[in-house]
Amino acid sequence: MTNSADSSRRRVLLIEDEYFIAEDMARAFAAAGAEVVGPAATVDSAMRLVGESGRLDGAVLDINLRGEMAYLIADALRERGVPFVFATGYDAATIPVRFAGIVRCEKPVPAKQVVMTLFGPG
């Protein structure tokens, strides 16, 4: 996660396929002053955003996007050096070992908690 407590001017990629969860998180990040990129609801659309978005200061990644696992996106984020958190209902045992150090926010999780987890207290 980013050590800075200030999330203003930060660009966060939101990858979530549940409309109401995505909207709630987008509002929470916007309220914290961050620019929201997305949301993306599929692996394909998320991969496009990862490739085309320029600077990303963080990302929130749901693991299951419409039945497709999103680990390819996590690999791409890691390759780019983008810090991210998983926001998921999956337990830690289902996440590949290569992501053992990634924070998992278990759904249902308050959107403000996800903001704090990714960027620290505001």
Protein Blocks (a to p, Z undefined) as FASTA:
>chain_A
ZZbfblghiacddddfbfklmmmmmmmmmmnopacehjdfbfklmmmmmmmnopafbdcd
dfbgghiacklmmmmmmmnopacddddfbdfklpcfklmmpccddddddfklmmmmmnop
ZZ
